[in-house]
Amino acid sequence: MPIRRLPPETVNRIAAGEVVERPASAIKELVENALDAGATRIEVQADGGGLSRILIADDGHGMAPDQLALAIERHATSKLEPDDAGDVDLLRIHTLGFRGEALPSIGSVARLTITSRSRDHAEAHQITVEGGDTRAVAPAAFPGPHGARVEVRDLFYATPARLKFMKSERSEAMAISEEIKRQAMAHETVAFTLDLDGRTTLRLPAEHPGDQGRLKRLAALLGRDFEANALLIDQEREGLRLSGYAGLPTYSRGNAGHQYLFVNGRPVRDRLLQGALRGAYADFLARDRHPAAVLFLEVDPLYVDVNVHPAKAEVRFRDPALVRGLIVGALRHALAGAGHRASTTVADNVLAGFTAHTGAGGYRPSTPSAQGFSGWTGWQNPIPSTTTGLIPGLNEQSARVETATTEPSAWAVRDGAGQASDFIDHPLGAARAQVHGTYIVAQTRDGIVVVDQHAAHERLVYERMKTQMAAGSVTRQALLTPEVVELDPAEADRVIARADELAQLGLIVEPFGGGAVLVRETPALLGDTDVQGLVRDIADDLSEHGAALALSERLGEVCGTMACHGSVRAGRVLSAPEMNALLRQMEATPHSGQCNHGRPTYVELKLHDLEKLFGRR
């Protein structure tokens, strides 16, 4: 078969398939053009899932008449400046768009009309492209002093085969809404309006620049619960800056749909960034739970390549390990600063589970075996200590706490003057009772706190074990017979290159010929582990992330398992000093608001919440 040049129209339609995959892709490109044009207000309209009609209106600087004809030519753009020699530096891209493909791609598969008025011209002009056929520039009416209106009708009419692969109008409309939300998150100082089939679904006023304006915009998009449970992120390292907000571990989600990542204001989907986010929460969430986060990474354009794919949704970093380290470190710093704080949604979920007593079924006297009262201790008599010893790790604290009288309000600690003072003003309050040998009920100045004693103590033991592991080298155990692990030569080289780092984690490896490593010692915490699987997982982590995550995560899992077995069990009756000592250590321990699996360790109900339950307000 002879080689032939394809007609320009065919070339344009093939290229359009890479840039404009669906209506949301076209809207993304057009909105980014408006943002690059300095718009402070962007209005988006879409009918029929964006397939029938799309309209993007902005108040940017607009285009002059002679620029309209150039704008629809492929690879014509105003966003890349050539140097004196005529060369363009693709490593210094400061705009969202730069390829010059969006408008000609849309024009080749749809009916495109661009109306614009520049700041320097008294009249507006218009150009139309239908399936690649361009009409001459003509005068037109324009509703504002400057800006642009881009209308797209009958998207993909020139490529009918593409229409067969579109989803339902509802699905396409949801994709459009999600795209506008992402753009609005990254540009809080720009007002956005979205109309779908004639109905306004999103109206966002411009916010002030800064953290507060950004949080207000995020609250409008993600809900007030996110605002109430988000931690501020703001860290810098070696020229990189990470900012944004991340949710508390107890404000986790069932999927990763509430994770939004931006690089230099550009929404991206990057495995490195998502992996770093997962790693930062590894100690706090079960594997089937996902954190909510909106993170903005600012990096010198020289150190990130955005010219990876025509859709510009993927990026590559020159130093991925530095980026990952910044994300993990910043998130863990914020989580540590949250202390024992748990999300506000925990109390909301508890309140939603309460039902008012209707009186049906009559009254049943309270007996030790009556449901709801069995296991209740502490209100009438001092809580007995029926155990052979106090909780490990709490001996010193609980020994200082005494029960002065038989009244629960007198559970106190002696202050420096020898006077008994209640714990009621502490964040988690003073222990008042234990229910079912599992839950501690504490009273605060303005409400009550219910603590899951096993989950809470499990977190305390786990954090103590992590601290000990970080303070010194991990204890190692020598293998009776060193084990040889066969790897790809490149994988083996990566593992050996990190031998010193692995030794700090308790794994001793040596080169063993081409494509193999010899394992002599493993971390004692792992016990009888699968050495082959461990080393291969480490090799995969080094290949994908540049860090040995598998070993550190396995050590974390072992610490969690040991902490679970070493914690006070549910059903164990505690004395008042033990309960109060547990509460005080929770207040002093980071991350104590959730157990190692992301479940809350306590629920706080304010007095007004209790009053609502009984109709007092």
Secondary structure as the mmCIF struct_conf table of DSSP 4:
data_model
#
loop_
_struct_conf.conf_type_id
_struct_conf.id
_struct_conf.beg_label_comp_id
_struct_conf.beg_label_asym_id
_struct_conf.beg_label_seq_id
_struct_conf.end_label_comp_id
_struct_conf.end_label_asym_id
_struct_conf.end_label_seq_id
HELX_LH_PP_P HELX_LH_PP_P1 ARG A 5 PRO A 7
HELX_RH_AL_P HELX_RH_AL_P1 PRO A 8 VAL A 19
BEND BEND1 GLU A 21 ARG A 22
HELX_RH_AL_P HELX_RH_AL_P2 PRO A 23 ASP A 36
TURN_TY1_P TURN_TY1_P1 ALA A 37 GLY A 38
BEND BEND2 THR A 40 THR A 40
STRN STRN1 ARG A 41 ASP A 47
HELX_RH_3T_P HELX_RH_3T_P1 GLY A 48 GLY A 50
TURN_TY1_P TURN_TY1_P2 LEU A 51 LEU A 51
BEND BEND3 SER A 52 SER A 52
STRN STRN2 ARG A 53 ASP A 58
BEND BEND4 GLY A 60 GLY A 60
HELX_RH_AL_P HELX_RH_AL_P3 PRO A 65 ALA A 71
TURN_TY1_P TURN_TY1_P3 ILE A 72 ILE A 72
BEND BEND5 GLU A 73 GLU A 73
TURN_TY1_P TURN_TY1_P4 ARG A 74 HIS A 75
BEND BEND6 SER A 78 LYS A 79
TURN_TY1_P TURN_TY1_P5 ASP A 84 ALA A 85
BEND BEND7 GLY A 86 GLY A 86
TURN_TY1_P TURN_TY1_P6 LEU A 90 LEU A 91
BEND BEND8 THR A 95 LEU A 96
BEND BEND9 ARG A 99 GLY A 100
HELX_RH_AL_P HELX_RH_AL_P4 ALA A 102 VAL A 109
BEND BEND10 ALA A 110 ALA A 110
STRN STRN3 ARG A 111 ARG A 117
TURN_TY1_P TURN_TY1_P7 ARG A 119 ASP A 120
BEND BEND11 ALA A 122 GLU A 123
STRN STRN4 ALA A 124 GLU A 130
TURN_TY1_P TURN_TY1_P8 GLY A 131 GLY A 132
STRN STRN5 ASP A 133 THR A 134
HELX_LH_PP_P HELX_LH_PP_P2 ARG A 135 VAL A 137
STRN STRN6 ALA A 138 ALA A 140
BEND BEND12 PRO A 143 HIS A 146
STRN STRN7 GLY A 147 ARG A 153
BEND BEND13 ASP A 154 ASP A 154
TURN_TY1_P TURN_TY1_P9 LEU A 155 ALA A 158
HELX_RH_AL_P HELX_RH_AL_P5 PRO A 160 LEU A 163
TURN_TY1_P TURN_TY1_P10 LYS A 164 PHE A 165
HELX_RH_AL_P HELX_RH_AL_P6 GLU A 169 ALA A 186
TURN_TY1_P TURN_TY1_P11 GLU A 188 THR A 189
BEND BEND14 VAL A 190 VAL A 190
STRN STRN8 ALA A 191 LEU A 196
TURN_TY1_P TURN_TY1_P12 ASP A 197 GLY A 198
STRN STRN9 ARG A 199 LEU A 204
BEND BEND15 PRO A 209 GLY A 210
HELX_RH_AL_P HELX_RH_AL_P7 ASP A 211 LEU A 222
HELX_RH_AL_P HELX_RH_AL_P8 ARG A 224 ALA A 228
TURN_TY1_P TURN_TY1_P13 ASN A 229 ASN A 229
STRN STRN10 ALA A 230 ARG A 237
TURN_TY1_P TURN_TY1_P14 GLU A 238 GLY A 239
STRN STRN11 LEU A 240 GLY A 247
HELX_RH_3T_P HELX_RH_3T_P2 PRO A 249 TYR A 251
STRN STRN12 ARG A 253 ARG A 253
BEND BEND16 GLY A 254 ASN A 255
HELX_RH_3T_P HELX_RH_3T_P3 ALA A 256 HIS A 258
STRN STRN13 GLN A 259 VAL A 263
TURN_TY1_P TURN_TY1_P15 ASN A 264 GLY A 265
STRN STRN14 ARG A 266 VAL A 268
HELX_RH_AL_P HELX_RH_AL_P9 ARG A 271 ALA A 280
TURN_TY1_P TURN_TY1_P16 TYR A 281 PHE A 284
BEND BEND17 LEU A 285 LEU A 285
TURN_TY1_P TURN_TY1_P17 ARG A 287 ASP A 288
STRN STRN15 HIS A 290 HIS A 290
STRN STRN16 ALA A 293 GLU A 298
HELX_RH_3T_P HELX_RH_3T_P4 PRO A 301 TYR A 303
STRN STRN17 VAL A 304 ASP A 305
TURN_TY1_P TURN_TY1_P18 ASN A 307 VAL A 308
BEND BEND18 HIS A 309 HIS A 309
TURN_TY1_P TURN_TY1_P19 PRO A 310 ALA A 311
STRN STRN18 ARG A 316 PHE A 317
BEND BEND19 ARG A 318 ARG A 318
HELX_RH_AL_P HELX_RH_AL_P10 PRO A 320 GLY A 337
TURN_TY1_P TURN_TY1_P20 ALA A 338 HIS A 340
HELX_RH_AL_P HELX_RH_AL_P11 THR A 344 GLY A 353
TURN_TY1_P TURN_TY1_P21 ALA A 360 GLY A 361
TURN_TY1_P TURN_TY1_P22 PRO A 368 SER A 369
BEND BEND20 ALA A 370 ALA A 370
TURN_TY1_P TURN_TY1_P23 GLN A 371 GLY A 375
STRN STRN19 THR A 377 THR A 377
BEND BEND21 GLY A 378 ASN A 381
HELX_LH_PP_P HELX_LH_PP_P3 PRO A 382 PRO A 384
BEND BEND22 THR A 387 GLY A 389
HELX_LH_PP_P HELX_LH_PP_P4 LEU A 390 ILE A 391
TURN_TY1_P TURN_TY1_P24 PRO A 392 GLY A 393
HELX_RH_AL_P HELX_RH_AL_P12 ASN A 395 ALA A 399
TURN_TY1_P TURN_TY1_P25 ARG A 400 ARG A 400
STRN STRN20 VAL A 401 THR A 403
BEND BEND23 THR A 405 GLU A 407
HELX_RH_3T_P HELX_RH_3T_P5 PRO A 408 ALA A 410
STRN STRN21 TRP A 411 ARG A 414
TURN_TY1_P TURN_TY1_P26 GLY A 416 ALA A 417
BEND BEND24 GLY A 418 GLY A 418
STRN STRN22 ALA A 420 ASP A 422
BEND BEND25 PHE A 423 PHE A 423
TURN_TY1_P TURN_TY1_P27 ILE A 424 ASP A 425
BEND BEND26 HIS A 426 HIS A 426
TURN_TY1_P TURN_TY1_P28 PRO A 427 LEU A 428
STRN STRN23 ALA A 430 VAL A 435
TURN_TY1_P TURN_TY1_P29 HIS A 436 THR A 438
STRN STRN24 TYR A 439 THR A 444
TURN_TY1_P TURN_TY1_P30 ARG A 445 ASP A 446
STRN STRN25 GLY A 447 ASP A 452
HELX_RH_AL_P HELX_RH_AL_P13 GLN A 453 ALA A 471
BEND BEND27 GLY A 472 GLY A 472
HELX_LH_PP_P HELX_LH_PP_P5 SER A 473 THR A 475
STRN STRN26 ARG A 476 GLU A 486
HELX_RH_AL_P HELX_RH_AL_P14 PRO A 489 ALA A 497
TURN_TY1_P TURN_TY1_P31 ARG A 498 ARG A 498
HELX_RH_AL_P HELX_RH_AL_P15 ALA A 499 GLN A 504
TURN_TY1_P TURN_TY1_P32 LEU A 505 GLY A 506
STRN STRN27 ILE A 508 PRO A 511
BEND BEND28 GLY A 513 GLY A 513
TURN_TY1_P TURN_TY1_P33 GLY A 514 GLY A 515
STRN STRN28 ALA A 516 PRO A 523
HELX_RH_3T_P HELX_RH_3T_P6 ALA A 524 LEU A 526
BEND BEND29 ASP A 528 ASP A 528
HELX_RH_AL_P HELX_RH_AL_P16 VAL A 531 GLU A 544
TURN_TY1_P TURN_TY1_P34 HIS A 545 HIS A 545
BEND BEND30 GLY A 546 ALA A 547
HELX_RH_AL_P HELX_RH_AL_P17 LEU A 549 HIS A 565
TURN_TY1_P TURN_TY1_P35 GLY A 566 GLY A 566
BEND BEND31 SER A 567 SER A 567
HELX_LH_PP_P HELX_LH_PP_P6 VAL A 568 ARG A 569
TURN_TY1_P TURN_TY1_P36 ALA A 570 GLY A 571
HELX_RH_AL_P HELX_RH_AL_P18 ALA A 576 ALA A 588
BEND BEND32 THR A 589 THR A 589
TURN_TY1_P TURN_TY1_P37 PRO A 590 GLY A 593
STRN STRN29 GLN A 594 GLN A 594
TURN_TY1_P TURN_TY1_P38 ASN A 596 HIS A 597
BEND BEND33 GLY A 598 GLY A 598
STRN STRN30 PRO A 600 PRO A 600
BEND BEND34 THR A 601 THR A 601
STRN STRN31 TYR A 602 LYS A 606
HELX_RH_AL_P HELX_RH_AL_P19 LEU A 607 LEU A 613
TURN_TY1_P TURN_TY1_P39 PHE A 614 GLY A 615
#
